[in-house]
Amino acid sequence: MGGLREVAAPFAVPGPAGVAIRTRLRVSETDAAVLAEVGTFLDGLASRDLAVRSRRRLDHDATTWATRKRELTRCSSARWAGSITKATHDQWALARRGQLAEMAWLRGQIAAIEARLARPLGTKANKRDGLVRGYGSRAEWHAKSRRLYVLKDRLTALEADWAVGAVHVVRGGKRLARLRHHLDQAGLDEQAWRQRWQAARMFLAADGESGKRLGNETIRITEGSQVSIKLPAALVHLANAPHGRYLLDATVVFRHRGEEWRDRITVNRAVAYRIHHDPARGRWYVTASWQRTPTRVLPLKAALAKGVVAVDMNDDHLAAWHLDIHGNPVGEPRRFFYDLSGSTAHRDAQIRHALTRLLHHTRQCGAAAIAIEDLDFTDATSREKHGSKKRFRRLIARFPTAKLKARLVAMAAEQDIALVAVDPAYTSRWGAQHWEQPLTTPTRKTTRHDAAAVAIGRRALGHPIRRRAAPPRTHQSDGDGHRTTQAGPETRGREETRPRVPGPRTRCVPPGRGANAGDQRAQHRSGHAAEHESWQQDSLPLSLQER
């Protein structure tokens, strides 16, 4: 018999390990021509180095790395060669991790299809016995059996590549390379695609070096916003500054985190730069990035000492509700809407604006933590899990879980707001069951998402999602005492009777009455049956006895 899966404990999410800021680089025509020539030249070196590294496969060590770097240094420089070889190594390692993830996905798909093929047609799922549903028709069964062989062939080829260390990497991206054969569908001509292809493959990135002047000797940005690059040896004739450097006419101003960036370059701490071109807009950009000192993760109890703002993430809005330390909803629920249609930049701005309003609301509530679900929709978009629910699969596939979490972690760290991740199991179901109706008033319609936010917050605070535990079976509260789930398991005396408050409980009771009503389980009260004795009637009044 199957049961509820085990719910993981909540945990505080660590802050970001790095920072990246970007600004526009307003270059002149001469600057643009020089940057394009240098980027194209270094692209050829990077492509050649990636080919050499890919042919080496698993036969790679520090000696071969040094040999590749020496060969690149002859026609560029030691620092450019170091940046190229490091980028090649990172790209090869990323391809290997992609292979590992794809093999795990293929194995999961194969297991799911085989399980459904083994079931009779039209059979419903049985969660208690762990049985999946069968396919709806013979045609669907036949199509899935053919797909099973295709997936197995892909897995076999992938496992063979993994065993020998073969990777398939395209500089500029496989998606853009495939787009070359579908220009009509993309609405592009060959020249526009060629510009995008060259811009994506262009290499103008340099790693920072601590202790060197301004934190980077290859691409240097001074406090006065002047930008200069170290030219490769083969292009030193383009230099307009001493020591084979080219000084751009454009200046750089970092509006976001400018003070933090300036503090780093003042003390010569490492800052990495990347210059890239956007041919669709005809603009150049420069991105500065550096590592941050890992901040100490705030203990969970300290983060939740002022309550929490629980958030239920949805396709078009964030449902938030403030909860106090006892798990009780405070105030009114809030919803922060965003629109995920349109371009990537528009979706990015919508998410950023919604998270900014959420952080401002958290500060206004006085809370120091935000509780979210630790969502991962990697396996939830498969056809075998949701079948013909194409609309629901598309909704989950376009839901920006990774982007929302990454942005929220970075933005919350700047506001000194802790982020608490909880297990998403049963939050929507139990929230609707235990909180949707009780929180609905004549002036407030509590939605399922609002109730899920309350469930998320209570799980983060360590309280059960249910509002009150069932009373004991024996004699209700008279047998074992009334029980509530608000007190934690470590609270002493949580199962005992409540302490007696002096004075009357109601206005109709005269003072002094009820002084001995502390423990109701061991008392004989007039008119009530004793717990283990037979019932007996009180004596008659004296006025009736005389008659």
Backbone hydrogen bonds, N-H to C=O, Kabsch-Sander energy under -0.5 kcal/mol:
donor,donor_aa,acceptor,acceptor_aa,energy
2,G,128,R,-1.0
11,F,421,A,-1.9
13,V,419,L,-3.5
19,V,290,W,-2.7
21,I,288,A,-2.9
23,T,286,V,-2.0
25,L,284,W,-3.1
26,R,24,R,-0.7
26,R,251,T,-0.5
27,V,25,L,-1.6
32,A,28,S,-2.6
33,A,29,E,-2.1
34,V,30,T,-2.3
35,L,31,D,-2.8
36,A,32,A,-2.3
37,E,33,A,-2.0
38,V,34,V,-2.6
39,G,35,L,-2.7
40,T,36,A,-2.2
41,F,37,E,-2.1
42,L,38,V,-2.5
43,D,39,G,-1.6
44,G,40,T,-1.6
45,L,41,F,-1.4
46,A,42,L,-2.6
47,S,43,D,-2.6
48,R,44,G,-2.0
49,D,45,L,-2.3
50,L,46,A,-2.3
51,A,47,S,-1.9
52,V,48,R,-2.0
53,R,49,D,-2.5
54,S,50,L,-2.4
55,R,51,A,-2.0
56,R,52,V,-1.3
57,R,53,R,-0.9
58,L,164,V,-0.8
59,D,56,R,-2.3
60,H,58,L,-1.8
65,W,61,D,-1.8
66,A,62,A,-2.2
67,T,63,T,-2.1
68,R,64,T,-2.2
69,K,65,W,-2.1
70,R,66,A,-2.2
71,E,67,T,-1.9
72,L,68,R,-1.7
73,T,69,K,-1.8
74,R,70,R,-1.1
75,C,72,L,-0.6
76,S,72,L,-0.8
81,A,77,S,-2.5
82,G,78,A,-2.1
83,S,79,R,-2.2
84,I,80,W,-2.4
85,T,81,A,-2.5
86,K,82,G,-1.9
87,A,83,S,-2.2
88,T,84,I,-2.4
89,H,85,T,-2.3
90,D,86,K,-2.4
91,Q,87,A,-2.2
92,W,88,T,-2.4
93,A,89,H,-2.4
94,L,90,D,-2.3
95,A,91,Q,-2.0
96,R,92,W,-1.9
97,R,93,A,-2.2
98,G,94,L,-2.1
99,Q,95,A,-2.0
100,L,96,R,-2.0
101,A,97,R,-2.3
102,E,98,G,-2.4
103,M,99,Q,-2.3
104,A,100,L,-1.9
105,W,101,A,-2.1
106,L,102,E,-2.7
107,R,103,M,-2.3
108,G,104,A,-1.9
109,Q,105,W,-2.4
110,I,106,L,-2.7
111,A,107,R,-2.3
112,A,108,G,-2.1
113,I,109,Q,-2.4
114,E,110,I,-2.5
115,A,111,A,-2.0
116,R,112,A,-1.8
117,L,113,I,-2.6
118,A,114,E,-1.5
119,R,116,R,-0.7
122,G,135,Y,-2.6
123,T,120,P,-1.6
126,N,131,L,-2.6
130,G,126,N,-0.7
131,L,126,N,-2.6
134,G,123,T,-2.3
135,Y,116,R,-0.6
141,W,137,S,-2.0
142,H,138,R,-2.3
143,A,139,A,-2.4
144,K,140,E,-2.4
145,S,141,W,-2.0
146,R,142,H,-1.8
147,R,143,A,-2.1
148,L,144,K,-1.9
149,Y,145,S,-1.2
150,V,146,R,-1.6
151,L,147,R,-2.5
152,K,148,L,-2.1
153,D,149,Y,-2.2
154,R,150,V,-2.2
155,L,151,L,-2.4
156,T,152,K,-2.3
157,A,153,D,-2.3
158,L,154,R,-2.3
159,E,155,L,-2.6
160,A,156,T,-1.8
161,D,157,A,-2.1
162,W,158,L,-2.5
163,A,159,E,-2.0
164,V,160,A,-1.4
165,G,161,D,-1.3
166,A,161,D,-2.2
169,V,167,V,-0.6
173,G,170,V,-2.0
177,A,173,G,-1.6
178,R,174,K,-2.6
179,L,175,R,-1.5
180,R,176,L,-0.6
180,R,177,A,-0.9
181,H,178,R,-1.6
182,H,179,L,-1.6
186,A,182,H,-1.5
187,G,183,L,-1.0
187,G,184,D,-0.5
188,L,183,L,-2.2
193,W,189,D,-2.2
194,R,190,E,-2.4
195,Q,191,Q,-1.9
196,R,192,A,-1.9
197,W,193,W,-2.6
198,Q,194,R,-2.4
199,A,195,Q,-2.2
200,A,196,R,-2.2
201,R,197,W,-1.6
202,M,198,Q,-1.1
203,F,39,G,-1.5
204,L,202,M,-0.6
206,A,273,Y,-2.5
209,E,215,G,-1.9
211,G,268,N,-3.0
212,K,209,E,-1.3
215,G,212,K,-2.0
216,N,213,R,-1.4
220,R,218,T,-0.6
220,R,228,S,-2.8
222,T,226,Q,-2.1
225,S,222,T,-1.8
227,V,250,A,-0.7
228,S,220,R,-2.3
229,I,246,Y,-2.0
230,K,218,T,-2.4
231,L,229,I,-0.6
231,L,244,G,-2.2
233,A,76,S,-1.1
234,A,75,C,-1.2
235,L,232,P,-1.4
236,V,233,A,-1.0
238,L,235,L,-1.7
239,A,236,V,-1.6
240,N,245,R,-1.3
241,A,245,R,-1.6
245,R,241,A,-1.0
245,R,242,P,-0.5
246,Y,229,I,-2.4
247,L,245,R,-0.5
248,L,227,V,-2.6
248,L,246,Y,-0.6
252,V,225,S,-1.9
255,R,253,V,-0.9
257,R,255,R,-0.5
258,G,255,R,-0.5
261,W,257,R,-2.3
262,R,258,G,-2.4
263,D,259,E,-2.2
264,R,260,E,-1.3
265,I,261,W,-2.1
266,T,262,R,-1.7
267,V,263,D,-0.9
268,N,265,I,-1.0
269,R,264,R,-2.6
271,V,215,G,-1.6
272,A,289,S,-2.8
273,Y,206,A,-1.9
274,R,287,T,-1.7
275,I,204,L,-2.7
276,H,285,Y,-2.2
278,D,283,R,-3.1
282,G,278,D,-1.9
283,R,278,D,-1.6
284,W,25,L,-0.6
285,Y,276,H,-2.7
286,V,23,T,-2.4
287,T,274,R,-2.6
288,A,21,I,-2.7
289,S,272,A,-2.4
290,W,19,V,-2.0
292,R,17,A,-2.4
303,A,299,P,-2.3
304,L,300,L,-1.7
305,A,302,A,-0.9
307,G,304,L,-1.5
308,V,323,L,-2.2
309,V,369,A,-2.0
310,A,308,V,-0.7
310,A,321,W,-2.4
311,V,371,A,-2.6
312,D,319,A,-2.9
313,M,311,V,-0.6
314,N,317,H,-1.7
318,L,336,F,-2.1
319,A,312,D,-2.4
319,A,317,H,-0.5
320,A,318,L,-0.6
320,A,334,R,-3.2
321,W,310,A,-1.9
322,H,330,V,-0.6
323,L,308,V,-3.0
324,D,328,N,-2.2
327,G,324,D,-1.8
330,V,322,H,-3.3
334,R,320,A,-3.0
336,F,318,L,-2.3
337,F,335,R,-0.6
338,Y,316,D,-2.4
340,L,338,Y,-0.5
347,R,343,S,-2.2
348,D,344,T,-2.5
349,A,345,A,-2.3
350,Q,346,H,-2.2
351,I,347,R,-2.3
352,R,348,D,-2.3
353,H,349,A,-2.4
354,A,350,Q,-2.2
355,L,351,I,-2.3
356,T,352,R,-1.9
357,R,353,H,-2.0
358,L,354,A,-1.9
359,L,355,L,-2.3
360,H,356,T,-2.1
361,H,357,R,-2.2
362,T,358,L,-2.1
363,R,359,L,-2.0
364,Q,360,H,-2.1
365,C,361,H,-1.9
366,G,362,T,-0.7
366,G,363,R,-0.7
367,A,362,T,-1.3
368,A,307,G,-0.6
370,I,418,A,-2.1
371,A,309,V,-1.8
372,I,420,V,-2.5
374,D,422,V,-2.7
375,L,373,E,-1.9
381,T,377,F,-0.7
382,S,379,D,-1.1
386,H,382,S,-1.3
387,G,383,R,-2.3
389,K,386,H,-1.9
390,K,388,S,-2.5
393,R,389,K,-2.2
394,R,390,K,-2.3
395,L,391,R,-1.9
396,I,392,F,-2.2
397,A,393,R,-2.4
398,R,394,R,-1.9
399,F,396,I,-1.0
401,T,399,F,-2.1
404,L,400,P,-2.5
405,K,401,T,-2.5
406,A,402,A,-2.6
407,R,403,K,-2.5
408,L,404,L,-2.5
409,V,405,K,-2.5
410,A,406,A,-2.0
411,M,407,R,-2.8
412,A,408,L,-2.5
413,A,409,V,-1.5
414,E,410,A,-1.1
415,Q,411,M,-0.9
416,D,413,A,-0.9
417,I,412,A,-2.6
418,A,368,A,-2.5
418,A,416,D,-0.5
420,V,370,I,-3.0
421,A,11,F,-2.7
421,A,419,L,-0.5
422,V,372,I,-2.1
423,D,8,A,-0.6
427,T,424,P,-1.2
430,W,426,Y,-2.6
431,G,427,T,-1.9
432,A,428,S,-1.9
433,Q,429,R,-1.7
434,H,430,W,-2.4
435,W,431,G,-2.2
436,E,431,G,-1.0
437,Q,432,A,-0.5
439,L,435,W,-1.5
440,T,437,Q,-1.3
441,T,444,R,-2.1
444,R,441,T,-1.0
446,T,444,R,-0.8
451,A,447,T,-2.0
452,A,448,R,-1.9
453,A,449,H,-1.9
454,V,450,D,-1.7
455,A,451,A,-2.0
456,I,452,A,-2.4
457,G,453,A,-2.5
458,R,454,V,-2.4
459,R,455,A,-2.0
460,A,456,I,-2.0
461,L,457,G,-2.0
462,G,458,R,-0.6
462,G,459,R,-0.6
463,H,458,R,-2.3
475,H,473,R,-0.8
478,D,475,H,-2.1
479,G,474,T,-0.5
480,D,476,Q,-1.1
481,G,477,S,-1.0
491,T,488,G,-1.5
494,R,491,T,-1.0
496,E,493,G,-1.1
509,V,506,T,-1.0
513,R,510,P,-1.5
515,A,512,G,-0.7
517,A,514,G,-1.1
520,Q,518,G,-0.7
522,A,519,D,-0.6
523,Q,520,Q,-0.6
525,R,523,Q,-0.6
528,H,525,R,-2.1
544,L,541,P,-0.6
545,Q,541,P,-1.7
546,E,542,L,-2.0
547,R,543,S,-0.7
